[in-house]
């Protein structure tokens, strides 16, 4: 296949997968009735099949975690600062929701604290970091452009939650996760970071921005 045609196809594919499909879900009348995990699982299966037929890919790379203690401590500090900022946001703008999930549904809160990092965060990191960085390296040849593309795609899918906060927050988080993945090539490390941030979001009272029907369980 001609290189120019190949790149054109990749651009079209990227736009369809990461912008066309979220838009289709956004305009679907049933989107609010679907739990986010139910959307992620079949998509994740598709990407696993994609990786499986790649001879230069090993699923063992999902477990790669050769991260220096300095990098871990530095990012732990950033996560702490982000957590404080999120708590301050709730206190200033959504005080009525502060700690709503742990206060009102402890059982669900515990399930979320375990399930979100292991399932949702991991799946999202595989899709928006591993897949995008591998699949679209021919069209995003500059590392900064790749990080930006990953963050925009990651942010845009959150339009399905109908929350400007979710879109803005995930764009910033997407820049951060993509930058860390580009530096470390460890999806496990970005999953840990993603999981921590996600758990903080659901702890401090911002979970409803990322789960349409959460209020009915409170």
VOGU-3710 file (C-alpha; in Angstrom, 3 decimals, decimal comma):
1> xxxxxxxxxx> 0,000/0,000/0,000  1,272/3,469/-0,913  2,697/5,281/2,142  0,519/8,359/1,525  -2,602/6,188/1,213  -1,614/4,301/4,376  -1,298/7,550/6,322  -4,608/8,814/4,951  -6,275/5,584/6,064  -4,724/5,854/9,518
11> xxxxxxxxxx> -5,951/9,439/9,895  -9,469/8,418/8,829  -9,381/5,433/11,181  -8,192/7,578/14,096  -10,943/10,133/13,522  -13,604/7,437/13,222  -12,571/5,448/16,294  -11,818/8,280/18,660  -14,205/10,988/17,482  -16,872/9,371/15,307
21> xxxxxxxxxx> -17,813/6,623/17,773  -17,985/8,935/20,816  -20,196/11,314/18,816  -22,492/8,426/17,866  -22,758/7,477/21,543  -23,312/11,099/22,531  -26,351/11,380/20,270  -27,704/7,984/21,285  -30,823/8,143/23,445  -29,702/5,094/25,441
31> xxxxxxxxxx> -26,248/6,302/26,461  -27,384/7,473/29,909  -28,725/3,987/30,663  -25,425/2,219/29,988  -22,762/1,736/32,648  -19,328/2,914/31,412  -17,705/-0,502/31,980  -20,211/-2,113/29,613  -18,927/0,198/26,897  -15,269/-0,409/27,647
41> xxxxxxxxxx> -15,195/-4,202/27,770  -16,164/-5,005/24,143  -13,877/-2,242/22,868  -11,049/-3,621/25,004  -11,587/-7,087/23,543  -11,172/-5,654/20,039  -7,860/-4,061/20,985  -6,603/-7,250/22,630  -7,261/-9,093/19,372  -5,323/-6,373/17,565
51> xxxxxxxxxx> -2,315/-6,795/19,867  -2,488/-10,576/19,655  -1,775/-10,624/15,936  1,234/-8,301/16,263  4,443/-10,338/16,222  6,474/-7,527/17,779  4,154/-7,237/20,775  4,128/-9,213/24,010  1,358/-9,059/26,585  4,111/-9,242/29,211
61> xxxxxxxxxx> 4,777/-5,584/28,407  1,541/-4,775/30,258  3,362/-5,763/33,465  6,534/-3,771/32,818  7,326/-1,583/35,831  11,019/-0,688/35,884  10,384/2,749/37,331  13,001/4,539/39,426  12,181/5,476/43,013  12,811/9,127/42,090
71> xxxxxxxxxx> 10,138/8,981/39,368  7,699/7,262/41,725  8,209/9,872/44,466  7,941/12,756/42,010  4,653/11,478/40,632  3,339/10,671/44,104  3,834/14,344/44,911  1,985/15,391/41,760  -0,894/13,041/42,602  -1,073/14,545/46,090
81> xxxxxxxxxx> -1,218/18,080/44,671  -3,907/17,030/42,174  -5,905/15,435/44,993  -5,754/18,637/47,038  -6,851/20,660/43,985  -9,814/18,337/43,354  -10,878/18,498/46,995  -10,622/22,286/46,912  -12,759/22,365/43,755  -15,496/20,352/45,453
91> xxxxxxxxxx> -15,333/22,523/48,560  -15,616/25,732/46,552  -18,102/24,749/43,841  -19,905/21,520/44,770  -19,820/21,415/48,552  -23,117/19,531/48,728  -21,433/16,608/46,950  -18,354/16,407/49,159  -17,532/12,748/49,938  -21,022/11,794/48,720
101> xxxxxxxxxx> -20,200/8,259/47,575  -18,270/7,065/50,673  -20,837/8,755/52,934  -23,981/7,443/51,288  -23,046/4,090/49,763  -19,991/2,606/51,450  -20,331/-0,780/49,774  -20,401/0,691/46,279  -17,534/2,991/47,220  -15,345/0,034/48,202
111> xxxxxxxxxx> -16,219/-1,765/44,956  -15,263/1,357/43,002  -11,952/1,745/44,865  -10,964/-1,793/43,877  -12,651/-2,099/40,496  -11,827/1,269/38,959  -8,012/0,882/38,924  -8,085/-2,807/37,997  -10,657/-2,582/35,208  -11,525/0,903/33,986
121> xxxxxxxxxx> -8,166/2,657/34,406  -6,218/-0,266/32,963  -8,472/-0,628/29,917  -8,352/3,105/29,203  -4,571/3,189/29,449  -4,205/0,262/27,063  -6,491/1,958/24,529  -5,422/5,593/24,820  -1,746/5,081/25,476  -0,499/1,687/24,215
131> xxxxxxxxxx> -2,747/1,390/21,169  -2,597/5,016/20,054  1,163/5,255/20,524  1,779/2,040/18,567  -0,885/2,314/15,878  -0,572/5,978/14,946  3,161/6,629/15,224  3,261/7,125/11,435  0,923/10,098/11,535  1,973/11,594/14,882
141> xxxxxxxxxx> 5,716/11,509/14,308  6,535/14,219/16,851  6,363/13,016/20,473  4,611/16,189/21,625  2,025/15,803/18,878  1,496/12,174/19,909  0,969/13,198/23,537  -1,499/15,867/22,448  -3,393/13,468/20,159  -3,636/10,886/22,931
151> xxxxxxxxxx> -4,924/13,504/25,394  -7,495/14,945/22,977  -8,849/11,485/22,117  -8,965/10,554/25,808  -10,770/13,774/26,662  -13,202/13,668/23,755  -14,642/10,271/24,633  -15,866/11,805/27,889  -18,465/13,837/26,014  -20,721/10,835/26,658
161> xxxxxxxxxx> -20,995/12,027/30,278  -22,400/15,444/29,241  -20,061/17,198/31,685  -17,739/20,078/30,742  -15,795/19,352/33,923  -15,146/15,761/32,788  -13,887/16,919/29,392  -11,560/19,600/30,813  -10,240/17,407/33,633  -9,557/14,432/31,384
171> xxxxxxxxxx> -7,718/16,582/28,867  -5,288/17,721/31,573  -5,051/14,187/32,946  -4,587/12,856/29,414  -1,598/15,136/28,825  -0,096/13,917/32,082  -0,698/10,187/31,482  0,512/10,361/27,876  3,654/12,241/28,928  4,434/9,667/31,598
181> xxxxxxxxxx> 3,790/6,782/29,206  6,036/8,340/26,555  8,808/8,689/29,138  8,501/5,296/30,860  6,741/3,057/28,289  5,044/1,457/31,309  1,283/1,101/30,958  1,214/-0,448/34,435  2,676/2,727/35,930  0,236/5,003/34,100
191> xxxxxxxxxx> -2,569/2,681/35,203  -1,517/3,100/38,834  -1,477/6,887/38,434  -4,801/6,851/36,575  -6,301/4,576/39,226  -5,236/6,864/42,074  -6,641/9,961/40,384  -9,885/8,182/39,525  -10,306/6,960/43,085  -9,731/10,469/44,390
201> xxxxxxxxxx> -12,409/11,770/42,003  -14,958/9,270/43,323  -13,875/9,878/46,921  -14,069/13,668/47,083  -17,455/13,900/45,380  -16,894/14,309/41,641  -17,909/10,838/40,522  -21,196/11,984/39,008  -19,232/13,787/36,298  -17,960/10,385/35,119
211> xxxxxxxx> -20,991/8,191/35,768  -24,342/9,453/34,564  -26,514/7,372/36,889  -24,391/7,469/40,034  -26,839/9,697/41,916  -29,483/6,967/41,928  -27,217/4,843/44,137  -26,724/7,581/46,742
//
